[in-house]
């Protein structure tokens, strides 16, 4: 069974505050993410190996955008840091969730 059957996918846009490395201007940029949420139950037709993989599966986010253009100097810069973020089931994803600082609080 394909691992994609374990998750529901949706696209989200989060606003992150980033600083341009060239001109040092700080601004807020919309960054696109794919949020993969683990389904509540295993899909039908799953074998024993699939059950083990489903038990270990966790919800996570994958960053789609890798490069952002500065609004002041128009130079493009690469986003550094985590491109995949695990989403904890205890902490709900809210509008002020900052994936770049996840777990650093």
SVG drawing of the C-alpha trace seen along z (x, -y; Angstrom):
<svg xmlns="http://www.w3.org/2000/svg" viewBox="-12 -49 36 58">
<polyline fill="none" stroke="black" stroke-width="0.4" points="0.0,0.0 1.2,-3.5 2.1,-5.8 0.0,-8.6 -3.1,-6.5 -2.3,-7.1 -2.6,-10.9 -5.0,-13.7 -3.2,-16.5 -4.0,-20.2 -2.1,-23.3 -1.7,-26.1 0.0,-29.5 1.7,-30.8 3.1,-34.3 6.7,-34.3 8.9,-37.2 12.2,-36.9 15.2,-39.2 16.9,-39.7 20.6,-38.8 21.5,-41.5 19.7,-44.7 18.8,-43.5 15.2,-44.6 12.8,-42.5 9.4,-41.8 6.6,-39.3 6.4,-36.8 3.7,-34.3 5.2,-30.8 3.3,-27.8 3.2,-24.5 1.7,-21.1 0.1,-19.8 -0.2,-16.0 -2.5,-14.9 -2.6,-11.3 -6.0,-9.7 -7.9,-8.3 -8.0,-4.8 -6.1,-2.5 -7.5,-2.3 -9.1,1.0 -7.1,3.8 -4.0,3.1 -1.7,5.9 0.4,6.5 3.4,4.6 1.1,1.6 -0.4,1.7 3.2,1.3 4.0,-1.6 0.6,-3.3 1.3,-3.0 4.6,-4.8 3.2,-7.5 2.8,-11.1 1.3,-14.2 3.8,-16.7 4.2,-19.8 6.5,-20.1 7.6,-23.6 6.9,-24.1 8.6,-27.4 12.4,-27.4 13.2,-30.9 11.7,-34.3 12.3,-37.6 13.0,-40.7 10.4,-43.4 13.0,-46.2 16.1,-45.2 14.3,-42.5 17.2,-40.0 16.1,-36.4 17.3,-34.5 17.0,-30.9 14.9,-29.8 17.1,-28.0 16.1,-25.9 13.7,-23.1 11.7,-22.2 9.8,-19.4 8.1,-20.0 6.4,-17.3 3.0,-18.4 2.3,-17.3 -1.2,-16.0 -1.3,-17.7 -0.6,-21.2 -3.3,-22.2 -2.1,-24.1 -3.3,-27.7 -3.0,-30.8 0.0,-32.1 1.9,-28.8 5.5,-29.5 7.0,-26.5 10.5,-28.0 10.5,-28.2 8.7,-25.0 10.1,-23.3 12.4,-26.3 10.3,-27.8"/>
</svg>
